[in-house]
Amino acid sequence: MVIQRLQTVYLFLASILMGFFCYLPLASYGDVDFCPYQQPVYLTLNVLISVLSLVAIFLYKNLSRQQTVVKVNAFLIVASAIVGAIIVYMNVPVVEIIWTAGPLLLICSFLMTIAALRRIKHDDKLLKAADRIR
């Protein structure tokens, strides 16, 4: 079996990265780690992002709907980054925060989602060009 659509790979990787992000610490100070699974609402947001990435994979028959879901997913990833920063800064006293690899996974997931969006737009242009030729 050959995966013919590159956006499927991008969305799958984004989903996996968000899954790992849910269990890795965002930041730490001293011996205290802040993980997304410690905040139920924040964990729910990140699980929703991961599930939306998987759902978008199976919307390949309707490219406009897939494109909309991926755009919403990218917006939610940005919202997750902002909420995560707010959670860390609200819970940490005035000491030095050590950011861990968690936010890097969030950034990589966002980049994978944007790459998938570009490939979806590329496929949409190809289909419109093929319809115009007929």
N, C-alpha and C positions, 0 to 999 in steps of 0.2 A: 504494500500500500504506500502510495506517495502522497504526501501533503502538498497540494498544489497551490494553496493560498498561504502566503507568508504571514498575513495578519493573524491567522489561526495560531501560529507559533508564538507571535508576539503577545497575543492575548493570554495564551496558556502560561507563558513565562511571567506575565504581569500577575496572573492569579496566584501562581506559586510564590512569587516574591511577596505578595500581600499576605499570604498564609504564613510565611516565615516571619514577616514583620509583626504579626499578632503576638508572637511568643518571644521575640528578642527585646531586650531593654532599649528604651529610647535614649535615656541618659542616666547618669549616676552622679552622686556626690557622696564622698566618703564610702560607706559600705551599703548605701541604699540605692537600689535600682528602681527606675520607673518603667514598668512594662505596660503595654496596651491591655493585657488581660486583667490588670488590676482595676481598670476603669471600665465598667460594663457598657456604658453608652459608647465610649470610644472603641471598644472591642466590637460592638455591634456595627458601627460605621465601617470598620476595616473588614469585617466579614462580609458585609454588604458589597463592598468594593470588589472583593475577591469573587463573590458569587456573580456579580454583574459582568465581570470579565469572562467567566465561564459561559454565562447566558449569551453574551455577545458572539461567542464562537458559533453557536447554533442558529444565529439569525442570518446566515449567509445567503438565504434565498431572497431576503428583502434588505438590500444594501442601505437604503435610506433609514430604515429602522435600526439596523446595526450601527450605522454612523451616529445616530442620535444616542443610542445606548453608550457607545464609546465616548462621546463628548460628555455625557452626564458622568460617566465613570472618571474621566480626567478631572472634571470639576470636583468630584467627591475626593479624589486623591489630594488635590490642592487644599480642600477643606480639612482633610485629615491632617495634613502637615501643619496647618494653622492651629487647629484644635490641639494637636500634640504639643506644639510649642507653648501654647497657653497653659495647658495642664502642667507641663514641666516647670514653667516659670512661676505659676501660682503656688505650687507645692514645695518649692525649694527655697530655703532661707537664703540670705545674701551670702552665698559662698560660691566658689567656682563650680560650674556645671561641666561635667565631662560627657560630651555626646558620644554615643556608641555607634555601632554599625547599623542600628535600626533605621535611622533617617536615610541612610544611603540606600537601603532596600526600597524605601518609599520613593526616592528620587528615581531609581532604576525602573520601578514599576510605572511611574509617570512617563518616563521616556519610552518604555515599551508600548504604553497605551497610545502615545502620540505617533509612534512609528506605525502601529496598527491602523490608526486613523488615516494616516497618509496612504497606506496601501489600500484601504477601503476606497478612498477617493480615486486612487489610480485605477482600480478595478471598475469603478462606476464610470469613469471617463472612457475606458476601453469598451464597456458595454454600450454606452451611448454612441460611440463611434461606429461600432458594428451595426447597431440599429439604423444609423443614418445611411450606411452603405447599402442596406437592403432596399 
